[in-house]
Amino acid sequence: MNTEYILKGARVVDPSRKLDEKIDIGISDGKICPPEKVKNPVIVKLNGKIVAPGFIDLHVHLRQPGRSDKETIRTGTMAAAAGGFTSIVAMPNTSPPADSQSAIEYVKGHAEREGAVKVFIAGCITKGQEGKEMAGIGGLRKAGVVAITDDGKCVHNHEIMKHVLEYSKSFKMPIFDHCEDETLSGGGVMHEGYWSTVLGLRGIPAESEELMVSRDIILAEKVGWKVHIQHVSSAGSLRLIRDAQRRKLQITCEVTPHHIALTDEKVKTFDTNYKMNPPLRSEEHRLALISGLVDGTITAIATDHAPHTETEKLVEFDYAPFGIVGLETAVSICLTELYHKEQLDLMSFISKFTDGPAKILGIDSIARLDDGTSADITILDLDHEHVIDPNSFFSKSRNTPFGGWKVKGRAAATIVNGRFVFSSIPGVPALIKT
């Protein structure tokens, strides 16, 4: 039986309704309701805290099946809960890839049994992510996927990509695309620029991303359907996307916390936790991305949570895998870099984690605090100062460049279907223990 609650004294911010006021919220039978209708509530006093719709991460690698040494659905969703996320979208580059109904059912089953948060599933664009033959999009949709992507790989065959847009349009399913022309980026390990020259490392030029962003925009306009650009990293890509949006094309994009907080200069330490794809770029690109968040071109912040074992990362920079974990650091990093540095006001900040991602998925109901909706809630403490400690992560992996960072703000609690799955609030127990 679910516990009933009244969340009392918090500032409630719901971008979907432009709501920003101090009100109480009732929770009964896993749903939001007027406080006066809660019969036997536990009163949770949240003076000074922020109550928001549950945060959504569009870009998470759970690694299961195939690489449970890096992450599992259980540990990944626990990390999501601890980071303030109530819903995540699982990427399909597992082993084997999630390109069939049976593969989707496997992930769905484990998520239902073991997941601490809601897991939406993305299926592959092409069979085996090989870029040669389109996956069975109708079957994937029937199995319950919310989007398709070959994330980690780009579909280079333009004809296949055009057909994918046409099929996806018929099923009303968004395409998430990792934009990278590998003929330009192949063999690169960091951003091509001043620091790649100084360090003697092979660079990945911004044009490798921008060419494929251009291709996707052209095809989206031709077909009349939506493409979501994953982990946008370059100023040029942003200019293309901004122009497409002005022309009313269905192009959206996301940015990661690491691309707005870090630059390629960090690679001079040769710490492989600064190696990711797309790579950290120059300050010019970083500032352009922040501008894109401010002007609304970028409507979602996503972690691209990519766990790797310590052994995999403890090699020379050239040979280390791309990627870092992000679920447990994203909110704190973004509050520090965007909200506290006055780049985004609180309504805009929360929107990048709530109704922005929900609209991209086409599932607006998961990012609202309306009466009768599922009680998926993120509670923020804007002023909590702490030092990020990777050893405290719920994730199986520790590959983060943010260890030791002093940050301001965090997710204080996470509620999924009316149940506290994570809580740092004294006297409020939760499913996972801090």
Secondary structure, 3 states (H helix, E strand, C coil): CCCCEEEECCEEEEHHHCEEEECCEEEECCEEECHHHCCCCEEEECCCCEEEECEEEEEECCCCCCCCCCCCHHHHHHHHHHHCEEEEEECCCCCCCCCCHHHHHHHHHHHHHHCCCEEEEEECCEHHHCCCCECCHHHHHHHCCCEECCCCCCCCCHHHHHHHHHHHHHCCCCEEECCCCHHHHCCCCEECCHHHHHHCCCEECHHHHHHHHHHHHHHHHHHCCCEEECCCCCHHHHHHHHHHHHCCCCEEEEECHHHHHCCHHHHHHCCHHHCCCCCCCCHHHHHHHHHHHHHCCCCEECCCECCCCHHHHCCCHHHCCCCCCCCCCHHHHHHHHHHCCCCCCHHHHHHCCCHHHHHHHCCHHHHCCCCCCECCEEEEEEEEEEECCHHHCCCCCCCCCCCCCEEEEEEEEEEECCEEEEECCCCCCCCCCC
